[in-house]
């Protein structure tokens, strides 16, 4: 597995663990932005490379972790 994909998987797992533990303190607007970005990447509304998709997801998840 690609190193970036491994990092992405780890960061997403940590974010999910934080959500499950109730350690997420994002506003509704922040959550809407995060959901929108991840949904666009997942559904492919805009065609982008896998690399760019991974980089965007990592950035979003890092922002989640930093704000906790």
N, C-alpha and C positions, 0 to 999 in steps of 0.2 A: 504494500500500500504506500502511496506517495506520502512524503513527510508532511506536507501541508494538510493532506486529508487526515493524517493521524492527529495533528494539532487541532484541526477543526473538530474532529470527533471528541477529543478530550475536553475542549472548551465547551462544546455543546452539552456533554455529559455533566460538567460542573455547573453549567447554567440550569440544567434540568434539576439537578440535586438541590440547588439553591431555591428554585421555585417550589419544589416538593417540601422543602424545610420551612417555607414561608419567609425566606430571607431576601425577597425581592421587594424593593421599595420604589418602583417606577410609577410615574404618573400615568394616567390613561392615555395622554397624548404621546408619551414616550413609548408605551406599549403598542399603540396604534402604528407608530412609525416603524418599530421593530417588526411587527407582524406583517406590515405592508412590504417591507424590504425582503423578508424571508419568503413571503408568498410569491412575489414577483420572480425571485431567483428560482424557486421551486417549480413554478408553472411555466417559466420561460416566456413571459410576456415580451421581454426584450431578449433577443438572441445574444448571448455572451459566451465566452469560452469557459470551460470548466475551471481553469486557473483563476479567471476573474471572479467567477461565482464563489469559489472557495475564499478568495481574498476578501470579498465583500462580506461574506458570512463571518469570517474571523473578526473583521473590524466590528461588526454589529455585536457579536458575542463579547468581545473584549470590552466594548463600551458598557455592556450589561454588567460585567464583572467589576469593572472599575467603579461604577456608580454604587455598588453594594458595599 
